[in-house]
Amino acid sequence: MIKPKARINLGLYTRGVRPVAPSCNGRPVKRVMTLNAAPTPSEQEEAMELDGSVTTASEAIAPQLSRWQRIGQSFNVAGIAFFAKMVLTDRSMAIPHLQIDDLRQVQWAALKKAGFEGCIFDKDNTLTEPYRLELRSSAAASLEECRAAFGKAKIVLYSNSAGLEQFDPEGVEAEELEEVLGIAVLRHKEKKPAGGPEDVERHFGCKAEKLIMIGDRFLTDVAFGNRLGMLTIRPEPFTSEGETTAVRAARAVEGAFVARCRSREILPPAHALVAGANTLASFLKELDDNIATR
């Protein structure tokens, strides 16, 4: 039995557990290829010019982002400001309640039973590889379990590009992602970790404290969820391939920051639904040898 590692609220590894698609992730483009029809030769050629690795219709859409669009998405003024404030005031905001290697380690049914009512997912390096539109197989399997536990209407994608007023004012990218990934994309006005609970509470019909935020970035996804009182789950990112230099640099900074916080035994915020039999460890499961290697 492979026992993937998981980090829970005590900042320690739990015994026996390694608690482990078309659009562009930027501003709407004038012409977006879809999976409903085969790309024309000119569309394929255009996609190849943007990224020589493009070989399929779904892959051809994401690379239509220009280099400057990706840089624009990567530059997060709200995140920088929040980080500076957090360093001085409350470092626990960057610490996830659960840190896992694989989404399939999450017991979604147990979270539902504990009283949680919905799940908010980041996209890049949480469900897909950066700027790609295909769900990773491990993420797809876990997402099906999540749907079975919570229902399709109680799962949304919260992106710092698709559905964001700054980059996707008409919701073009959000609609394309919804069609390809089969997940609702929440429309919102501010980048994570900024923004209040109004948008998510309106969508789910409950307080933010009854929601779960799942994302790979400590200072955007985790900080956003913790700031609004959600339970936060941070899966290990799939790859750094395709990420901008700015994102890679930010990862290095936030990784070092979180490591330092943990060395000082800084814990994530307490959560009202994590009590009694509903321990953080109870929300995780072991993966057998066959599953863990996929």
Residue pairs with C-beta under 8 A, 6 or more apart in sequence:
1 286
1 288
1 289
2 18
2 286
2 287
2 288
2 289
2 292
2 293
3 16
3 17
3 18
3 286
4 17
4 18
4 19
4 20
4 100
4 101
4 102
4 105
4 286
4 287
4 292
5 13
5 14
5 17
5 18
5 19
5 20
5 101
6 13
6 14
6 17
6 18
6 19
6 20
6 98
6 99
6 100
6 101
6 105
6 281
6 284
7 13
7 19
7 96
7 98
7 99
7 100
8 14
8 19
8 97
8 98
8 99
8 280
8 281
8 284
9 97
9 267
9 268
9 274
9 280
10 267
11 95
11 262
11 265
11 266
11 267
14 281
14 284
16 286
17 105
17 281
17 284
17 285
17 286
18 100
18 101
18 102
18 105
18 286
18 287
18 292
19 98
19 99
19 100
19 101
19 105
19 106
19 281
19 284
20 100
20 101
20 102
20 103
20 104
20 105
20 235
20 236
20 287
20 292
21 35
21 58
21 128
21 132
21 133
21 134
21 135
21 177
21 180
21 181
22 32
22 33
22 34
22 35
22 57
22 58
22 60
22 61
22 62
22 133
22 176
22 179
22 180
23 32
23 61
23 62
23 133
23 162
23 172
23 173
23 174
23 175
23 176
23 177
23 180
24 32
24 61
24 62
24 63
24 64
24 65
24 69
24 131
24 173
25 62
25 65
25 70
25 73
25 123
25 124
25 131
25 159
25 161
25 162
25 173
26 65
26 66
26 69
26 70
26 72
26 73
26 161
26 167
26 173
27 69
27 167
27 168
27 173
28 168
28 169
28 170
28 172
28 173
29 64
29 172
32 61
32 64
32 172
32 176
33 39
33 43
33 47
33 57
33 60
33 61
34 57
34 61
34 176
34 179
35 57
35 58
35 180
38 57
39 47
39 57
39 60
43 60
44 54
44 60
46 64
47 54
47 59
47 60
47 61
47 63
47 64
48 54
50 63
50 64
50 65
50 66
51 63
53 59
53 63
54 60
54 63
58 133
58 134
58 180
59 132
59 133
59 134
61 133
61 176
62 131
62 132
62 133
63 131
65 73
65 131
70 131
70 244
71 244
71 246
72 167
73 160
73 161
73 167
74 244
74 246
74 247
74 250
75 246
76 160
76 191
76 220
76 250
78 190
78 191
78 192
78 193
78 194
79 191
79 192
79 193
79 194
79 219
79 220
79 223
79 250
82 193
82 194
82 219
82 223
82 227
83 219
83 223
83 254
83 257
86 93
86 94
86 219
86 223
87 257
91 257
91 261
91 266
92 226
92 261
92 266
92 267
92 268
92 269
93 193
93 222
93 223
93 226
93 227
93 269
94 218
94 219
94 222
94 223
94 226
94 254
94 257
94 258
94 261
95 218
95 222
95 226
95 258
95 261
95 262
95 266
95 267
95 268
96 218
96 222
96 226
96 232
96 233
96 234
96 268
97 231
97 232
97 233
97 268
97 271
97 274
97 280
98 106
98 231
98 232
98 233
98 234
98 280
98 283
98 284
99 233
99 234
99 236
100 106
100 233
100 234
100 235
100 236
100 284
101 235
101 236
102 138
102 142
102 235
102 236
102 287
102 292
103 126
103 138
103 139
103 141
103 142
103 143
103 214
103 235
104 138
104 141
104 142
104 145
104 287
104 291
105 284
105 285
105 286
105 287
106 142
106 145
106 146
106 233
106 283
106 284
106 285
107 282
107 283
107 284
107 285
108 119
108 142
108 145
108 146
108 148
108 149
108 150
109 145
109 148
109 149
110 278
110 282
110 283
111 149
111 212
111 231
111 283
112 149
112 150
114 273
114 274
114 278
114 282
114 283
115 210
115 273
115 278
116 210
116 211
116 212
116 231
116 273
117 150
117 154
117 204
117 206
117 210
117 211
118 150
118 154
118 155
118 156
118 203
118 204
118 206
118 210
118 211
118 212
119 146
119 150
119 154
119 155
119 156
119 211
119 212
119 214
120 156
120 157
120 158
120 186
120 200
120 211
120 212
120 213
120 214
120 225
120 230
121 127
121 143
121 155
121 156
121 157
121 158
121 183
121 214
121 215
122 157
122 158
122 159
122 192
122 214
122 215
122 216
122 217
122 220
122 221
123 157
123 159
123 162
123 177
123 181
124 130
124 131
124 216
124 243
125 216
125 237
125 238
125 239
125 243
126 139
126 214
126 215
126 216
126 221
126 235
126 237
127 135
127 136
127 139
127 143
127 157
127 181
127 183
128 134
128 135
128 136
128 139
128 181
128 238
129 136
129 238
129 239
129 241
129 242
130 239
130 240
130 241
130 242
130 243
130 247
131 242
132 242
133 177
133 180
133 181
135 143
135 181
136 238
137 294
138 294
143 155
143 183
146 155
147 155
152 182
153 184
154 204
155 183
155 184
156 183
156 184
156 185
156 186
156 200
156 203
157 163
157 177
157 181
157 183
157 184
157 185
157 186
158 185
158 186
158 188
158 192
158 200
158 213
159 174
159 177
159 185
160 191
160 192
160 220
161 167
161 168
161 173
162 168
162 173
162 174
162 177
162 185
163 171
163 173
163 174
163 185
163 186
163 187
163 188
164 188
164 189
164 190
164 191
165 187
165 188
165 189
166 191
167 173
168 174
171 185
171 187
174 185
174 187
175 185
177 183
177 185
178 184
178 185
184 203
186 199
186 200
186 203
187 199
188 195
188 199
189 195
189 199
191 220
192 215
192 217
192 220
192 221
192 223
192 224
193 219
193 220
193 221
193 223
193 224
193 227
194 224
195 224
196 228
197 207
197 208
197 228
197 229
200 208
200 211
200 228
201 207
201 208
204 210
204 211
207 229
208 228
208 229
208 230
209 228
209 229
209 230
209 271
209 272
209 273
210 273
211 225
211 228
211 230
211 231
212 225
212 230
212 231
212 232
212 233
213 221
213 222
213 224
213 225
213 226
213 228
213 230
213 231
213 232
213 233
214 221
214 232
214 233
214 234
214 235
215 221
215 222
215 224
215 225
215 234
215 235
216 234
216 235
216 236
216 237
217 250
217 251
217 254
218 234
218 254
218 255
218 257
218 258
219 250
219 254
219 257
221 232
221 234
222 232
222 234
225 231
225 232
226 232
226 268
226 269
229 269
229 271
231 271
231 273
231 274
232 268
237 251
240 248
240 251
243 251
274 280
